Amino acid sequence: MSTLRTSARVGSVLAVAGIAALLSALPASAHVTANTAKAVQGGFAKITFKVPNEDPTAGTTKVVVNFSQDYPVPGASVKPVPGWKAQVEIADLPKPIKENKADVSKAVKTITWTADPGTRINPGEFQEFDVSAGPLPDDTDVLTFPAVQTYDSGKVVNWTDPTPKAGQQEPEHPSPSIKLATKANDPGTMDMTGHDSAAAGGSAPAAAGTAGTDDTARWLGGAGLVVGALGLGLGAGAVLRSRRPAASGAEGSKSE
């Protein structure tokens, strides 16, 4: 009997573990994010700003991404998005900043995407905006892009909360950000991978990164289903086995 109880408990634990795995595989609340397959200090990178629509009744018609003036990026170009107009604002810095062995006096301040009439990001949908930017600063390992999302209802959402440190709880509206890898051994060598792919209109690096993320999520989801099914099966089996001896004993008593 104790063995049967132990089996039942194990089955229950596995079932709970399977459910937890399934829940952990579900996507978190959608945020405006910045993503890149590769970003190296001093180089160029293709950055993809992913903008989901979180309002169930309104559509997104304008997105403004702000670039850091403390860690300036001198230039940026955008990949055309049908139905959207993009404007890159280059502005003078309050004072020149030394980066990549050069004085930077002008840098990207904002990039604004505005939807044409009749175009918007509908509820339950998202849009991606690709940017080729650089040279990236060589004195930081994180670059943040505070963003402002405007809906056709007049609602405005500011994605400007500071990026949390490791172990801290994520804020409600975190600023999009990317991590920068340290530059190669030769400080004068620039990583042009993102710049070349963006200039050519290619998106293979980003697609590969996205595919890897999607495959991982699917694998986790599948693993959670398998674990959950095994746990439920073991639990159910243990319960059935625990009931059969009792039933046999009852029949034996009646026959006597």
C-alpha positions as CSV (number, residue, x, y, z in Angstrom):
1,M,0.0,0.0,0.0
2,S,2.8,2.4,0.9
3,T,4.4,1.7,-2.5
4,L,1.1,2.6,-4.3
5,R,0.8,5.8,-2.3
6,T,4.4,6.7,-3.2
7,S,3.6,6.0,-6.9
8,A,0.5,8.2,-6.7
9,R,2.5,11.0,-5.1
10,V,5.2,10.8,-7.8
11,G,2.6,10.9,-10.5
12,S,1.0,14.0,-8.9
13,V,4.4,15.7,-8.7
14,L,5.2,14.9,-12.3
15,A,1.8,16.2,-13.4
16,V,2.3,19.5,-11.5
17,A,5.8,19.7,-13.1
18,G,4.4,19.2,-16.5
19,I,1.8,21.9,-16.0
20,A,4.5,24.3,-14.7
21,A,6.6,23.6,-17.8
22,L,3.7,24.4,-20.0
23,L,3.1,27.6,-18.3
24,S,6.7,28.6,-18.4
25,A,6.7,28.0,-22.2
26,L,3.9,30.5,-22.7
27,P,4.9,33.9,-24.0
28,A,5.2,36.8,-21.4
29,S,3.2,40.0,-21.8
30,A,4.1,41.6,-25.1
31,H,6.5,44.5,-24.9
32,V,8.2,46.8,-27.5
33,T,11.6,45.3,-27.9
34,A,14.9,45.8,-29.7
35,N,16.5,42.7,-31.1
36,T,19.7,42.0,-33.0
37,A,21.5,38.9,-34.2
38,K,24.9,40.5,-33.5
39,A,26.0,43.9,-32.1
40,V,29.7,44.7,-31.5
41,Q,31.2,47.8,-29.9
42,G,32.5,50.1,-32.7
43,G,30.6,48.2,-35.4
44,F,27.4,48.4,-37.3
45,A,24.3,46.3,-36.5
46,K,20.9,45.6,-37.8
47,I,18.4,46.3,-35.0
48,T,14.8,45.1,-35.3
49,F,12.3,47.0,-33.2
50,K,9.3,44.8,-32.6
51,V,6.1,46.6,-31.8
52,P,3.1,44.6,-30.6
53,N,-0.4,46.0,-30.3
54,E,-1.6,45.5,-26.7
55,D,-4.9,47.4,-26.9
56,P,-7.9,45.3,-27.7
57,T,-9.9,48.1,-29.3
58,A,-7.4,50.5,-30.8
59,G,-4.6,50.3,-33.4
60,T,-1.0,51.6,-33.3
61,T,-0.3,54.4,-35.8
62,K,2.9,56.0,-34.6
63,V,6.2,54.7,-33.0
64,V,9.0,56.9,-31.8
65,V,12.4,55.4,-30.8
66,N,14.8,57.6,-28.9
67,F,18.6,57.0,-29.2
68,S,20.9,57.7,-26.3
69,Q,22.8,61.0,-26.3
70,D,25.2,59.8,-23.6
71,Y,26.3,56.9,-25.8
72,P,25.6,58.4,-29.3
73,V,25.2,56.5,-32.6
74,P,26.3,58.8,-35.5
75,G,24.2,57.3,-38.2
76,A,21.2,55.1,-39.1
77,S,19.2,54.0,-42.1
78,V,15.8,52.3,-42.1
79,K,14.3,49.5,-44.1
80,P,11.1,50.6,-45.8
81,V,7.9,49.2,-44.4
82,P,4.8,49.3,-46.6
83,G,2.2,51.7,-45.3
84,W,4.6,53.5,-43.0
85,K,6.8,56.6,-43.3
86,A,10.1,56.8,-41.4
87,Q,12.0,59.9,-40.4
88,V,15.6,59.7,-38.9
89,E,16.4,62.8,-36.9
90,I,20.2,63.7,-36.6
91,A,20.9,66.4,-34.0
92,D,23.9,68.2,-32.5
93,L,25.1,66.7,-29.1
94,P,25.2,69.1,-26.2
95,K,29.0,68.6,-26.3
96,P,31.2,66.3,-28.5
97,I,31.8,62.8,-27.1
98,K,34.9,60.7,-27.7
99,E,34.0,57.4,-29.2
100,N,35.9,54.9,-31.3
101,K,38.9,57.2,-31.3
102,A,36.9,60.0,-32.8
103,D,34.9,63.1,-31.6
104,V,31.2,62.6,-32.2
105,S,29.3,65.9,-32.4
106,K,26.2,64.8,-34.3
107,A,24.2,61.7,-33.7
108,V,20.8,60.0,-34.2
109,K,18.3,61.5,-31.8
110,T,15.0,59.8,-32.8
111,I,13.5,57.6,-35.5
112,T,9.8,58.1,-36.0
113,W,7.5,55.7,-37.9
114,T,4.1,57.1,-38.9
115,A,1.3,55.0,-40.5
116,D,-0.3,56.1,-43.7
117,P,-4.1,56.7,-43.6
118,G,-5.8,53.4,-43.4
119,T,-2.7,51.6,-42.0
120,R,-2.2,50.6,-38.4
121,I,-1.0,47.8,-36.2
122,N,-4.3,46.1,-35.4
123,P,-5.2,44.5,-32.0
124,G,-3.5,41.1,-31.6
125,E,-0.9,42.0,-34.3
126,F,2.7,43.3,-34.3
127,Q,5.0,45.1,-36.7
128,E,8.8,45.0,-37.1
129,F,10.9,48.0,-38.0
130,D,14.5,47.3,-39.2
131,V,17.3,49.8,-38.7
132,S,21.0,49.7,-39.6
133,A,22.9,51.8,-37.1
134,G,26.5,52.6,-36.2
135,P,29.3,52.9,-35.4
136,L,28.0,51.6,-32.0
137,P,29.6,53.1,-28.9
138,D,32.7,51.4,-27.5
139,D,32.3,52.5,-23.9
140,T,29.1,50.6,-22.9
141,D,27.8,47.0,-23.1
142,V,24.1,47.9,-23.1
143,L,22.3,50.4,-25.4
144,T,18.8,51.5,-24.5
145,F,16.1,52.9,-26.8
146,P,13.2,54.5,-24.9
147,A,10.2,54.3,-27.1
148,V,6.7,56.0,-27.4
149,Q,3.8,54.1,-28.9
150,T,0.7,56.0,-30.0
151,Y,-2.7,54.5,-30.7
152,D,-5.5,55.9,-33.0
153,S,-7.6,56.3,-29.9
154,G,-5.2,58.9,-28.6
155,K,-3.7,56.6,-26.0
156,V,0.1,56.9,-25.6
157,V,2.3,54.3,-24.0
158,N,5.8,55.3,-22.9
159,W,8.3,52.4,-23.0
160,T,10.8,54.3,-20.9
161,D,11.3,52.4,-17.6
162,P,15.0,51.7,-16.9
163,T,16.3,48.3,-17.8
164,P,16.3,46.2,-14.6
165,K,19.5,44.7,-13.3
166,A,20.0,40.9,-12.9
167,G,17.7,39.6,-10.3
168,Q,15.4,42.6,-10.3
169,Q,11.7,42.5,-11.3
170,E,10.9,43.7,-14.8
171,P,9.1,47.0,-14.8
172,E,5.7,47.4,-16.5
173,H,7.0,49.4,-19.5
174,P,10.8,48.6,-19.9
175,S,12.9,50.5,-22.5
176,P,13.9,48.4,-25.4
177,S,17.6,47.5,-25.2
178,I,20.4,45.5,-26.8
179,K,23.6,44.1,-25.5
180,L,26.9,45.0,-27.2
181,A,29.7,42.5,-27.4
182,T,33.3,43.8,-26.9
183,K,35.1,44.7,-30.1
184,A,37.6,42.4,-31.7
185,N,41.3,42.3,-30.8
186,D,42.0,44.9,-33.4
187,P,40.2,48.1,-32.2
188,G,40.3,49.6,-35.7
189,T,38.4,46.7,-37.2
190,M,34.6,47.4,-37.5
191,D,32.0,44.6,-37.6
192,M,30.1,45.4,-40.8
193,T,27.9,42.3,-40.7
194,G,24.7,44.1,-39.7
195,H,25.4,47.1,-41.9
196,D,25.9,45.0,-45.0
197,S,22.9,42.8,-44.5
198,A,20.6,45.8,-43.9
199,A,22.0,47.7,-46.9
200,A,21.3,44.7,-49.1
201,G,17.8,44.4,-47.7
202,G,18.6,41.0,-46.2
203,S,17.2,39.7,-43.0
204,A,18.9,36.3,-42.7
205,P,20.7,37.0,-39.4
206,A,17.6,38.2,-37.7
207,A,15.5,35.4,-39.1
208,A,18.0,32.9,-37.9
209,G,17.9,34.3,-34.4
210,T,14.1,34.4,-34.5
211,A,13.9,30.8,-35.8
212,G,16.2,29.7,-33.0
213,T,14.1,31.3,-30.4
214,D,10.9,29.9,-31.9
215,D,12.4,26.4,-32.0
216,T,13.4,26.6,-28.4
217,A,10.0,27.7,-27.4
218,R,8.4,24.9,-29.3
219,W,10.8,22.4,-27.8
220,L,10.0,23.6,-24.3
221,G,6.3,23.5,-25.0
222,G,6.6,19.9,-26.4
223,A,8.7,18.8,-23.5
224,G,6.2,20.3,-21.1
225,L,3.3,18.4,-22.8
226,V,5.3,15.1,-22.6
227,V,6.2,15.6,-19.0
228,G,2.6,16.6,-18.1
229,A,1.2,13.6,-20.0
230,L,3.6,11.2,-18.3
231,G,2.8,12.7,-14.9
232,L,-1.0,12.4,-15.4
233,G,-0.6,8.9,-16.7
234,L,1.5,7.7,-13.8
235,G,-0.8,9.4,-11.3
236,A,-3.9,7.8,-12.9
237,G,-2.2,4.4,-13.1
238,A,-1.3,4.6,-9.4
239,V,-4.8,5.5,-8.4
240,L,-6.2,2.6,-10.4
241,R,-3.7,0.1,-8.9
242,S,-4.5,1.4,-5.4
243,R,-8.3,0.7,-6.0
244,R,-8.0,-2.8,-7.4
245,P,-6.9,-4.6,-4.3
246,A,-9.6,-3.0,-2.3
247,A,-12.2,-4.1,-4.8
248,S,-10.8,-7.7,-4.7
249,G,-10.9,-7.8,-1.0
250,A,-14.5,-6.6,-0.9
251,E,-15.5,-9.4,-3.3
252,G,-13.7,-12.0,-1.2
253,S,-15.6,-10.9,1.9
254,K,-18.9,-11.3,0.1
255,S,-18.1,-14.8,-1.1
256,E,-17.2,-15.9,2.4
